[in-house]
């Protein structure tokens, strides 16, 4: 059985420090809708960035480009840790999680095959952000 190669393109926009990696044959309308919604959420006061990823695509947008790697690792660890805890205590699937640190909050949610992490300042109002994502 032959494996089909998937072509991937990467675009970096220096002005907003937004990075997109998208498979050329990807027609995920839910991903596109979430990406547009997160671009609007990114403009809200207190939101410092977001990560949207699916099995074939990813979009990252942060105000501080030097923190992209550490934010991506933190996001991945939050998603993985929540799943491990849910499995360990037989809680089922985790819908969403809000992690609050000393200076920052991260809201993580999975919608279908798409994983979202929104990074915000500690004093940002996360309830409005959650409503906009889940609608």
Buried (B, 14 or more C-beta within 10 A) or exposed (E): EEEEEEEEEEEEEEEBBBBBBBBEEBEBEEBBEBBEBBBEBBEBEBBBBBBBBBEBBBBBBBEEBEBBEEBBEBBBEBBEBBBEEBEEEEEEEBEBBBBEEEEBBBBBBBBEEBBBBBBBEEEBEBEEBBEBBEE
